[in-house]
């Protein structure tokens, strides 16, 4: 379904007095006033007193039906939450800058850096280029630490773990790369997916079943 472009936004009982005994007689002890008594407070390390529960007479219609056993029908599986999708119109040349602006807004709004994953479809983000110059081991170690924004090219982003927010910069590359990146980003985004790029291209990819 085509998306509409939008900016990221980012009793206590009572007891009467004892009667004064008359000569030669012991006064009866008054009975407590009817009403529930509060449970005594439990002491640290010891359970509070357990009060017996009176039996309840149930009519046949009061009896709840028995729950199905292991052979009964299985409960429906919980459906995974679908992330909200936001589209930021941008040209291929300006998609990366738009993605950076989106990241800045998310951080300013209180998102933790480790919540964000940025995927590019064309040229790599300068941060990724710089970190990969020290080797893939160091690069992916920073991903595994999970305390900062992580930038990945669409070709290797499948190795990235899910994060609450995924930002995709459709900054060039073949159409297949954009389709792969959007599909992957949709599966990796926990709450929000932001796509920066040409709306017509993005909607055509999303409309294809992403």
Secondary structure, DSSP 8 states (H G I E B T S, - for coil): ----------------------TT---------SS--------TTS-------------GGGS------TTS-----------EEEEEE--TTTHHHHHHHHHHHHHHTT--GGGEEEEESSS--HHHHHHHTT-HHHHHHHHHH-SS-EEEETTTGGGS--EEEEEEE--SS-HHHHHHHHHHHHHHEEEEEEEEE-HHHHHHHHTTT-
